[in-house]
């Protein structure tokens, strides 16, 4: 079974600085999807960025980028120029590809709580 | 931009009562999901629904739970006889095909 591990329960960053959140996963599949979701205090789940495993290029979305290391099964999130609004819980998630018997339910890590200091 | 909506935002119920949580997925989406998040814990998959039937469910989704798409727009999660441990945030999500799942804002359920 697939598992997702986020080893940092809490992280802190100074406003305008850069922070990297770690995520590792375990799977025997070669094709899959990885996601980072943000959950602010309102508790809504907001997609930050996604990565298809077959793509070698790391995904980038404005100030958010990932470092996807497929062989190491690592998928870290880098937030550049951190803003106060980035303070939230961040969840890494894995999804099996379609056609594997799964309809694509997400498997989440336990989350990393990010604080941003002004 | 279309979004997933959920009602109610908060629900308080007595243990043993039935609750129905409602979701309106994005209109052209085909796959629907329920997840739950007990306070302080990670988000857990409950059930997926496609083509008017359950396609996958987790161990959490026992006989007390059921899902339904009663019309073309709503997707509901029913808990027949709530227990204290059902207190959680319940998220609905939907996606079109193999694309990203989009989450609703959640329903916070408190069972007393």
Boltz contact constraints between the chains, C-beta under 6 A:
constraints:
  - contact:
      token1: [A, 43]
      token2: [B, 89]
      max_distance: 6.0
  - contact:
      token1: [A, 43]
      token2: [B, 106]
      max_distance: 6.0
  - contact:
      token1: [A, 44]
      token2: [B, 105]
      max_distance: 6.0
  - contact:
      token1: [A, 45]
      token2: [B, 91]
      max_distance: 6.0
  - contact:
      token1: [A, 45]
      token2: [B, 103]
      max_distance: 6.0
  - contact:
      token1: [A, 47]
      token2: [B, 100]
      max_distance: 6.0
  - contact:
      token1: [A, 50]
      token2: [B, 100]
      max_distance: 6.0
  - contact:
      token1: [A, 98]
      token2: [B, 98]
      max_distance: 6.0
  - contact:
      token1: [A, 103]
      token2: [B, 31]
      max_distance: 6.0
  - contact:
      token1: [A, 103]
      token2: [B, 48]
      max_distance: 6.0
  - contact:
      token1: [A, 103]
      token2: [B, 50]
      max_distance: 6.0
  - contact:
      token1: [A, 103]
      token2: [B, 55]
      max_distance: 6.0
  - contact:
      token1: [A, 103]
      token2: [B, 56]
      max_distance: 6.0
  - contact:
      token1: [A, 105]
      token2: [B, 45]
      max_distance: 6.0
  - contact:
      token1: [A, 105]
      token2: [B, 48]
      max_distance: 6.0
  - contact:
      token1: [A, 108]
      token2: [B, 42]
      max_distance: 6.0
  - contact:
      token1: [A, 108]
      token2: [B, 43]
      max_distance: 6.0
  - contact:
      token1: [A, 110]
      token2: [B, 42]
      max_distance: 6.0
